[in-house]
């Protein structure tokens, strides 16, 4: 299997064979950057998209894995942001990525100690969220209407709740992702399928509106790429390339628990923060048997690290809030993993030093509205926003790049363009491939398995499907088939790519150790197959 014929050739590490002149260069391969690449290439532009590290290396892999409908922003009076979020959630769940999304029930427990104002705000919030859903034309079949639950119904959905004083609950619905990094990877694959060149390990040394200097991190070689337009989608690092952009990153921390710590949990639970009327800690069960608990919203001043780290006070805060809602006491050693991400929020400080329309200066109060800025050199920078609204952010950024570069391009089509593997839910439900592959690859599940069979055969080690689909360990559901596919079709370059981004095994250190031999085997199989 030669590199020239391998299907994943357009997503690869380094710059060997990359074009040196294109219509558009995209800097950053998070969700916004790959979204820009897909939008631009489907308008007929030639595209090179690069990142110093890997797909979804930054903020895009550290989210709550949710597709938000904008309820929080409505509560803050950000009606436009809330409506945009609801619209984009509907597009993701019904058109572009139904295979990677699902309806997520969310339960707000009501106790005898819940203040009347908090009850009213919670009911009103869910009703307003349903208005957003209807305004976005998302069907009730995709996201059911909210309703009140009896005490019995509440305990059936979340048996671990504290029964003392529990009187019932409020049930709403939002969207949940199979995996945020999986969404990024699928968008990148889709962009590459239309002809975009997607290169990891390609560090930007300098950039302007018409030229980008790059260093191949696999060889150390440098090259200059000429472009008609450049989009800076580097997230929290965007200010390193654009002096006119000032960000105030905020850190969001999540914990990872084993599912057996809160057994029987069938819904996400929004645990109220004591003393607050509209703040919650989310307890989010995952398809792989883990539970995420999050999230904090703390200012993160200073240099931006490659991989942010949770702080012990944040971990303690999350555990304390959950302990007040659930009967099972959670201890520090119940936390099998923790992660933190930085949100690239725009600094809203006014020229006179005031905090502008957002008021308090706290990152929790900053607008999540995205901004597209064209700098003095003509480089377009897109910042702010959130994962759910990546498609609209990309559309606005490409519009600005087309204008800045005087490009001739077609209209944006991404609102109606399914990602690779997408299909209507009845079609997905009828697929006979293993459920894990269907959740992560949709209609491409059969391609994943067929690719693994072919690679193993070419490597001189034909394997039965049972071995290709066997989990790495009892608590680690990742399979050899998906790891092989990550190398052949998704540009995975090493074990870190495979376990930390193409799959999320790396969120739990002990699981990562168990999966490393399988990841190394996948790399070896593909290496032998390519040399055959």
ABEGO torsion letter per residue (X at the ends): XBAAABAAAABBBEABGBBABBABBBBEABAAAAAAAAAAAAAGBBBBBBBABBBGABAAAABAGBBBAGAAAAAAGBAAAAAAAAAAAAAAAAAABAAABBBBBBBBBBBAABBAAAAAAAAAAAAAAAAAAAAAGBBAAABBBBBBBBAAAAAAABAABBABGBAEBBBBBBBBBABAAAAAAAAAAAAAAAGBBBBBGBBBABBBAABBBBBBAAAGBBBBBBBABBBBAAEAAAAAABAABBBBBBBBBBBBBBAAABBGBABBBBBBBBGBAABBBBBBBBAAGBBBBOBBBBBBBEBBBABBBBBAAAAAAAAAAAAAABABBBBAAABABBBBBBBBBBBABBAAGBAEAAGAGBAAABBABBBBBBBAAGBBBBBEEBAAAAAAAAAAAAAAAAAAAGBBBBBBAAAABBBBGBBBAAAAAABABBAAAAAAAEAAAAAAAAAAAAAAAAAGBBBBAAAAABBABAABABBAAAAAAAAAAAGBABAAAAAAAABAAAABAAAAAAAAAAAAAAAAAAAAAAAX
